[in-house]
């Protein structure tokens, strides 16, 4: 784990990119008065870079917990340090050759799954295709990896994972750590979307012991938005991941503990004064707390098509990020939906693809989409809006879509296009299934009532 921020008092320290395939590149040399650190040092997670002393050197190590104290106690200095930590992480994300290496075929749904997971968690990574990259094929041969075992992931410590789950990958690279079973948190927040992160910032800034849990990544649905322009305080717009990364970093600044990805499988109501609730995690760990904030968001709705499963992760997408845009660059795509998220995705994709077919079940966009998005879509020459229609069929082999068909809901007329990528923005439902497993105990009836309330869609917050 990272020792914290390292301040150079005298001598020189060379910072190099940490690359598991041996292509380490120097980034910068720090002298007296400079410090080594990026966002990993704020949370105590493993460092993404290496530091090597090139002269006799004297340093001051500021542990992660004390670093957070400095950021809060010294406002001006803390602002400068925090800005540097963020900009350095951004630099690592924009560079090549940093972080775990994913080796697999570019169109493989599992490659997209793992790359998307790391991207949404703000973690640098490298993706190599053995079909086009000689170095990747060399690694496949060296480790005797069969085609069926791809993709593989090389972690920073040299560990080789074969088609891992997100949780396995997260634990290998140090994104999640063991939870202290003896600790009782003041607040456990389920869900790291906008509502969950906002609750974490406010609770942690008041000095409460806070833990935030999410099964996939921080940011929720907002984090998947290509550009948000109607959020207060950002007149020129901001990407969803950038907005949510700010909230995530802000929560960590105030010492909120992040357990992402960690999935909750059961909520137990305890009859204890110190801890009223206990959350059981899929990892076998438990979290005890005095209060719970349920901000577990929603699950994306899916089309009622028999072969939809064949194309999810590889050709059917529920968000439009640079990863998906790269996959379908200069191609035709179909996007289904009529809400603001759909509109934002259309505007973003229109700048990356040759044509966007926007399929809308209703008679107009105006009833469900903000005016500024409707007007912008109307001005895009490569977007065609199809009203009163619905997708009727997907064609192709598992993992490789070849065509999408839709039909007019009134006339029944069908249209078929050779499209390889389909984007679904058709709404979502409350993600409260995990409450079904609430244990019998004091307050269990309250939990059951809450679950029924949320599942009925009455919680519009």
C-alpha positions as CSV (number, residue, x, y, z in Angstrom):
1,X,0.0,0.0,0.0
2,X,1.0,3.6,-0.5
3,X,2.9,5.2,2.5
4,X,1.4,8.5,1.7
5,X,2.7,11.8,0.2
6,X,6.5,12.1,0.1
7,X,7.9,15.6,0.4
8,X,11.5,16.0,-0.9
9,X,13.6,18.0,1.6
10,X,16.9,17.6,-0.2
11,X,18.2,15.6,-3.2
12,X,16.4,14.4,-6.3
13,X,13.6,11.8,-6.9
14,X,12.8,10.5,-10.4
15,X,9.2,9.5,-11.0
16,X,8.5,6.8,-13.6
17,X,5.3,5.3,-14.9
18,X,4.6,1.9,-13.3
19,X,4.2,-0.5,-16.2
20,X,4.0,-4.3,-15.7
21,X,5.4,-5.1,-19.2
22,X,8.7,-3.3,-18.6
23,X,8.1,-0.1,-20.6
24,X,8.7,2.3,-17.7
25,X,9.0,5.9,-18.8
26,X,10.3,8.8,-16.7
27,X,7.6,11.5,-15.9
28,X,9.4,14.1,-13.9
29,X,12.2,14.7,-11.5
30,X,11.3,16.2,-8.1
31,X,13.9,18.3,-6.2
32,X,13.8,20.0,-2.8
33,X,10.5,21.6,-2.1
34,X,8.5,19.2,-4.4
35,X,6.4,16.2,-3.4
36,X,5.6,12.8,-4.8
37,X,1.9,11.9,-4.9
38,X,-1.4,11.6,-6.8
39,X,-4.9,10.6,-5.8
40,X,-3.7,7.1,-4.7
41,X,-1.9,8.8,-1.8
42,X,-5.1,10.5,-0.6
43,X,-6.8,7.1,0.0
44,X,-3.7,5.0,0.8
45,X,-4.2,2.7,-2.2
46,X,-1.2,1.3,-4.1
47,X,0.8,4.0,-6.0
48,X,0.5,4.1,-9.8
49,X,4.1,5.4,-10.2
50,X,7.5,4.6,-8.9
51,X,9.9,7.0,-7.3
52,X,13.7,6.4,-7.4
53,X,16.3,8.5,-5.6
54,X,19.1,9.5,-8.0
55,X,21.1,11.3,-5.3
56,X,21.4,11.2,-1.5
57,X,17.9,12.3,-0.4
58,X,16.0,13.4,2.6
59,X,12.3,13.2,2.7
60,X,9.2,13.7,4.9
61,X,6.5,11.1,4.6
62,X,2.9,12.4,5.3
63,X,0.7,9.3,5.8
64,X,-2.7,9.3,4.0
65,X,-4.7,10.0,7.1
66,X,-2.5,13.0,8.1
67,X,-2.6,14.2,4.4
68,X,-6.4,14.5,4.6
69,X,-6.0,16.4,7.9
70,X,-3.7,18.9,6.1
71,X,-6.1,19.4,3.3
72,X,-8.8,20.4,5.7
73,X,-6.8,22.3,8.3
74,X,-4.8,24.4,5.8
75,X,-7.3,25.7,3.2
76,X,-4.9,27.5,0.8
77,X,-2.2,24.8,1.0
78,X,-4.7,22.1,0.9
79,X,-6.3,23.5,-2.3
80,X,-2.9,23.6,-4.1
81,X,-2.1,20.0,-3.0
82,X,-5.5,18.7,-4.0
83,X,-5.4,20.3,-7.4
84,X,-1.9,18.8,-8.0
85,X,-3.2,15.3,-6.9
86,X,-6.1,15.5,-9.3
87,X,-4.1,16.9,-12.3
88,X,-1.5,14.2,-11.8
89,X,-4.1,11.5,-11.9
90,X,-5.6,13.1,-15.1
91,X,-2.1,13.0,-16.6
92,X,-1.8,9.3,-15.9
93,X,-5.2,8.6,-17.4
94,X,-4.3,10.5,-20.6
95,X,-0.9,8.7,-20.9
96,X,-0.3,5.2,-22.3
97,X,1.5,2.4,-20.5
98,X,0.2,3.0,-17.0
99,X,-1.8,0.6,-14.8
100,X,-2.9,-3.0,-15.3
101,X,-2.7,-4.5,-18.8
102,X,-5.8,-6.1,-20.4
103,X,-5.0,-8.5,-23.2
104,X,-7.8,-9.7,-25.4
105,X,-9.6,-9.1,-28.7
106,X,-10.9,-5.5,-29.1
107,X,-14.5,-6.6,-29.7
108,X,-14.7,-9.1,-26.9
109,X,-17.4,-8.2,-24.5
110,X,-15.2,-9.2,-21.5
111,X,-12.5,-6.8,-22.6
112,X,-15.1,-4.0,-22.9
113,X,-16.4,-5.0,-19.5
114,X,-13.0,-4.8,-17.7
115,X,-11.9,-1.7,-19.6
116,X,-15.2,0.0,-18.8
117,X,-14.9,-0.9,-15.2
118,X,-11.5,0.6,-14.8
119,X,-12.4,3.7,-16.8
120,X,-15.5,4.4,-14.7
121,X,-13.4,4.0,-11.5
122,X,-10.8,6.5,-12.8
123,X,-8.0,4.0,-13.0
124,X,-5.4,4.1,-15.7
125,X,-5.0,0.9,-17.8
126,X,-3.7,-0.5,-21.1
127,X,-5.6,-2.6,-23.5
128,X,-3.7,-4.8,-26.0
129,X,-5.2,-6.9,-28.8
130,X,-3.0,-10.0,-29.6
131,X,-4.4,-10.0,-33.2
132,X,-2.7,-6.6,-33.9
133,X,-0.1,-6.2,-31.2
134,X,3.0,-8.4,-31.3
135,X,3.9,-7.7,-27.6
136,X,0.4,-8.9,-26.6
137,X,0.8,-12.1,-28.5
138,X,4.2,-12.7,-27.0
139,X,2.7,-12.4,-23.5
140,X,-0.1,-14.8,-24.5
141,X,2.5,-17.3,-25.7
142,X,4.7,-16.8,-22.7
143,X,1.9,-17.6,-20.2
144,X,0.5,-20.4,-22.4
145,X,-3.0,-18.8,-22.5
146,X,-5.6,-20.5,-24.6
147,X,-8.0,-18.6,-26.8
148,X,-10.9,-19.6,-24.5
149,X,-9.0,-18.1,-21.5
150,X,-8.8,-14.6,-22.9
151,X,-8.9,-11.8,-21.8
152,X,-6.1,-11.9,-19.3
153,X,-5.1,-9.1,-17.0
154,X,-1.6,-8.4,-15.7
155,X,-1.7,-6.5,-12.4
156,X,0.9,-4.1,-11.1
157,X,2.5,-6.8,-8.9
158,X,2.9,-9.2,-11.8
159,X,-0.2,-11.3,-10.9
160,X,-1.9,-12.8,-13.9
161,X,-5.7,-13.0,-13.9
162,X,-7.7,-15.0,-16.5
163,X,-11.0,-13.3,-17.4
164,X,-11.5,-12.0,-13.9
165,X,-14.7,-10.5,-12.4
166,X,-14.6,-6.8,-11.5
167,X,-14.2,-7.7,-7.8
168,X,-11.3,-10.0,-8.5
169,X,-9.6,-7.3,-10.6
170,X,-10.3,-4.6,-8.0
171,X,-8.8,-6.6,-5.2
172,X,-5.7,-7.4,-7.3
173,X,-4.9,-3.7,-8.0
174,X,-5.8,-2.5,-4.6
175,X,-9.1,-0.7,-5.3
176,X,-10.8,-2.4,-2.4
177,X,-9.4,-3.4,0.9
178,X,-10.5,-5.5,3.8
179,X,-13.2,-3.9,5.9
180,X,-12.6,-3.7,9.7
181,X,-15.1,-6.1,11.2
182,X,-14.8,-4.5,14.6
183,X,-15.6,-1.0,13.5
184,X,-19.1,0.5,13.8
185,X,-19.7,3.2,11.3
186,X,-22.0,6.1,12.0
187,X,-23.4,5.9,8.5
188,X,-23.3,3.3,5.7
189,X,-24.3,4.7,2.3
190,X,-25.4,2.1,-0.2
191,X,-24.8,3.5,-3.7
192,X,-22.1,5.9,-5.0
193,X,-24.1,7.9,-7.5
194,X,-24.8,11.6,-7.1
195,X,-27.1,11.1,-4.1
196,X,-24.8,8.7,-2.3
197,X,-21.7,10.8,-2.8
198,X,-23.5,14.0,-1.7
199,X,-24.5,12.2,1.5
200,X,-21.0,11.0,2.0
201,X,-19.5,14.5,1.6
202,X,-22.0,16.1,4.0
203,X,-21.8,13.3,6.6
204,X,-18.0,13.0,6.6
205,X,-17.5,16.7,6.7
206,X,-19.5,16.7,10.0
207,X,-17.0,14.2,11.5
208,X,-19.1,11.1,11.1
209,X,-17.5,7.7,10.4
210,X,-18.8,7.0,6.8
211,X,-18.5,4.0,4.5
212,X,-19.8,4.1,0.9
213,X,-20.5,0.8,-0.9
214,X,-21.3,0.3,-4.6
215,X,-21.3,-2.9,-6.6
216,X,-19.6,-1.4,-9.7
217,X,-18.2,2.1,-9.8
218,X,-18.8,5.6,-8.4
219,X,-20.9,8.0,-10.4
220,X,-24.0,5.9,-11.1
221,X,-26.0,6.8,-14.1
222,X,-24.7,10.4,-14.0
223,X,-21.2,9.1,-14.4
224,X,-22.1,7.5,-17.7
225,X,-23.3,10.8,-19.2
226,X,-21.1,12.1,-22.0
227,X,-21.9,15.7,-21.2
228,X,-24.2,17.3,-18.6
229,X,-25.2,20.9,-19.4
230,X,-28.1,21.6,-17.1
231,X,-26.3,21.1,-13.8
232,X,-26.0,24.2,-11.7
233,X,-22.6,25.8,-11.7
234,X,-21.3,24.4,-15.0
235,X,-22.4,26.8,-17.8
236,X,-20.2,25.2,-20.4
237,X,-21.2,21.7,-19.4
238,X,-19.1,18.9,-17.9
239,X,-18.8,15.1,-18.5
240,X,-20.6,12.9,-16.0
241,X,-17.4,11.1,-15.0
242,X,-15.6,14.4,-14.4
243,X,-18.4,15.7,-12.2
244,X,-18.7,12.5,-10.2
245,X,-14.9,12.2,-9.9
246,X,-14.9,15.6,-8.2
247,X,-17.6,14.4,-5.7
248,X,-15.7,11.1,-5.1
249,X,-12.4,13.0,-4.4
250,X,-14.3,15.4,-2.2
251,X,-15.8,12.6,-0.1
252,X,-12.3,11.0,0.3
253,X,-10.8,14.3,1.3
254,X,-13.2,14.3,4.3
255,X,-12.2,10.7,5.2
256,X,-15.2,8.8,3.8
257,X,-14.2,5.2,3.3
258,X,-14.9,3.7,-0.1
259,X,-15.7,0.0,-0.7
260,X,-16.1,-0.1,-4.4
261,X,-16.8,-2.6,-5.9
262,X,-18.5,-4.4,-3.0
263,X,-21.9,-5.9,-3.4
264,X,-24.5,-6.1,-0.6
265,X,-26.5,-9.3,-0.5
266,X,-28.4,-8.9,2.8
267,X,-29.4,-6.3,5.3
268,X,-29.8,-7.4,8.9
269,X,-31.5,-5.4,11.6
270,X,-29.7,-5.9,14.9
271,X,-31.0,-5.6,18.4
272,X,-27.9,-3.7,19.6
273,X,-27.6,-0.2,20.9
274,X,-24.1,0.3,19.3
275,X,-25.0,-1.0,15.9
276,X,-28.6,-1.1,14.6
277,X,-27.8,-2.6,11.2
278,X,-25.4,-5.1,9.7
279,X,-24.8,-5.3,5.9
280,X,-23.7,-8.7,4.6
281,X,-21.4,-8.5,1.5
282,X,-20.9,-10.9,-1.3
283,X,-17.2,-11.2,-0.2
284,X,-18.3,-12.7,3.1
285,X,-17.4,-9.5,5.0
286,X,-19.8,-7.5,7.2
287,X,-20.4,-3.8,7.8
288,X,-22.0,-2.7,11.1
289,X,-23.5,0.7,11.3
290,X,-25.9,3.0,13.3
291,X,-27.7,4.4,10.2
292,X,-28.1,3.5,6.5
293,X,-28.6,5.8,3.6
294,X,-30.1,3.9,0.7
295,X,-29.1,5.5,-2.6
296,X,-28.7,2.3,-4.6
297,X,-30.1,4.0,-7.8
298,X,-31.7,2.0,-10.5
299,X,-31.2,-0.9,-12.9
300,X,-31.3,-0.2,-16.6
301,X,-34.4,-1.5,-18.4
302,X,-33.9,-4.0,-21.2
303,X,-35.7,-4.7,-24.4
304,X,-38.0,-7.7,-24.6
305,X,-36.0,-9.5,-27.2
306,X,-35.1,-13.2,-26.9
307,X,-31.5,-12.9,-28.1
308,X,-30.6,-9.6,-26.3
309,X,-28.2,-11.6,-24.0
310,X,-26.2,-12.6,-27.0
311,X,-25.0,-9.0,-27.7
312,X,-24.9,-7.4,-24.3
313,X,-21.4,-6.1,-23.3
314,X,-20.2,-6.4,-26.9
315,X,-22.8,-4.7,-29.1
316,X,-25.6,-3.5,-26.8
317,X,-24.6,-0.6,-24.6
318,X,-26.4,1.2,-21.8
319,X,-24.1,4.3,-21.7
320,X,-22.1,6.2,-24.3
321,X,-18.5,6.8,-23.1
322,X,-15.3,7.3,-25.2
323,X,-14.8,3.5,-25.0
324,X,-18.1,2.8,-26.8
325,X,-17.5,5.7,-29.2
326,X,-14.2,4.3,-30.2
327,X,-15.8,0.9,-31.0
328,X,-18.4,2.4,-33.3
329,X,-16.4,5.2,-34.9
330,X,-17.5,6.1,-38.4
331,X,-20.3,3.5,-38.3
332,X,-24.1,3.7,-38.2
333,X,-25.6,3.1,-34.7
334,X,-29.1,2.8,-33.3
335,X,-30.1,4.5,-30.1
336,X,-33.4,3.9,-28.3
337,X,-34.8,6.4,-25.9
338,X,-36.4,9.8,-25.5
339,X,-35.2,11.2,-22.2
340,X,-32.4,13.6,-21.4
341,X,-29.8,10.8,-21.0
342,X,-30.7,9.6,-24.5
343,X,-30.4,13.1,-25.9
344,X,-27.0,13.7,-24.3
345,X,-25.8,10.4,-25.8
346,X,-27.1,11.2,-29.2
347,X,-25.3,14.6,-29.3
348,X,-22.1,12.9,-28.1
349,X,-22.3,10.0,-30.5
350,X,-23.2,12.2,-33.5
351,X,-19.7,13.7,-33.4
352,X,-18.1,10.2,-33.4
353,X,-20.2,8.1,-35.8
354,X,-21.4,8.4,-39.4
355,X,-25.1,8.3,-38.5
356,X,-27.4,7.9,-35.4
357,X,-30.9,6.4,-35.8
358,X,-32.9,7.6,-32.8
359,X,-35.8,5.3,-32.2
360,X,-38.6,6.8,-30.1
361,X,-41.8,4.9,-29.0
362,X,-43.8,8.1,-28.5
363,X,-45.1,10.7,-31.0
364,X,-42.5,13.4,-30.1
365,X,-39.3,14.2,-28.2
366,X,-40.7,17.4,-26.6
367,X,-42.8,15.6,-24.0
368,X,-39.8,13.9,-22.4
369,X,-36.6,15.7,-23.4
370,X,-35.3,19.1,-22.4
371,X,-35.8,21.8,-25.1
372,X,-32.1,22.6,-25.5
373,X,-31.4,18.9,-26.4
374,X,-34.4,18.7,-28.8
375,X,-33.1,21.8,-30.6
376,X,-29.6,20.5,-30.8
377,X,-30.6,17.1,-32.2
378,X,-32.7,18.9,-34.8
379,X,-29.6,20.7,-36.0
380,X,-27.4,17.5,-36.4
381,X,-27.3,16.4,-40.0
382,X,-26.3,12.8,-39.2
383,X,-29.1,12.1,-36.8
384,X,-32.5,10.7,-38.0
385,X,-35.3,10.6,-35.5
386,X,-37.8,7.8,-36.0
387,X,-41.0,8.5,-34.0
388,X,-43.6,5.9,-33.0
389,X,-41.3,3.0,-33.5
390,X,-39.7,0.2,-31.6
391,X,-36.9,-2.3,-32.1
392,X,-38.2,-5.6,-33.2
393,X,-35.2,-7.8,-34.0
394,X,-31.4,-8.2,-33.6
395,X,-29.4,-10.3,-36.0
396,X,-26.0,-11.8,-35.8
397,X,-23.9,-14.3,-34.0
398,X,-23.4,-14.1,-30.2
399,X,-21.0,-11.2,-29.5
400,X,-21.2,-9.9,-33.1
401,X,-24.3,-8.0,-34.1
402,X,-24.9,-7.6,-37.8
403,X,-28.3,-5.9,-38.2
404,X,-31.1,-4.1,-36.2
405,X,-34.7,-4.0,-37.3
406,X,-37.5,-1.7,-36.1
407,X,-41.1,-1.4,-36.9
408,X,-43.7,1.4,-37.0
409,X,-46.1,0.9,-34.1
410,X,-49.1,2.0,-36.2
411,X,-48.5,0.7,-39.7
412,X,-46.3,-2.3,-38.8
413,X,-43.9,-1.3,-41.5
414,X,-40.4,-2.7,-40.8
415,X,-37.0,-1.2,-41.4
416,X,-33.7,-3.1,-41.3
417,X,-30.2,-1.6,-41.2
418,X,-26.8,-3.2,-41.1
419,X,-25.9,-1.9,-37.6
420,X,-23.3,-3.4,-35.3
421,X,-24.0,-1.3,-32.1
422,X,-27.2,-0.6,-30.3
423,X,-27.5,1.9,-27.4
424,X,-30.4,1.6,-24.9
425,X,-31.6,4.5,-22.9
426,X,-35.1,3.4,-22.0
427,X,-35.2,4.2,-18.4
428,X,-34.6,2.2,-15.2
429,X,-36.2,0.6,-12.2
430,X,-35.3,1.0,-8.5
431,X,-32.3,-1.2,-7.6
432,X,-33.7,-2.5,-4.3
433,X,-33.7,-6.3,-4.9
434,X,-31.1,-6.7,-2.2
435,X,-33.6,-5.6,0.4
436,X,-35.6,-8.8,-0.2
437,X,-33.0,-10.7,1.9
438,X,-33.5,-8.5,5.0
439,X,-33.3,-10.7,8.1
440,X,-35.9,-11.0,10.7
441,X,-35.2,-8.7,13.6
442,X,-36.1,-5.3,15.2
443,X,-36.9,-2.9,12.4
444,X,-37.3,-5.6,9.7
445,X,-40.9,-4.5,9.1
446,X,-39.7,-1.0,8.4
447,X,-37.2,-2.3,5.9
448,X,-39.9,-4.4,4.2
449,X,-42.2,-1.3,4.0
450,X,-39.4,0.8,2.5
451,X,-38.6,-1.8,-0.1
452,X,-42.3,-2.0,-1.2
453,X,-42.4,1.8,-1.3
454,X,-39.3,2.0,-3.5
455,X,-40.2,-0.9,-5.7
456,X,-43.6,0.7,-6.5
457,X,-41.7,3.6,-8.0
458,X,-43.1,6.1,-5.4
459,X,-39.7,7.5,-4.5
460,X,-39.2,10.2,-7.1
461,X,-36.1,11.8,-5.3
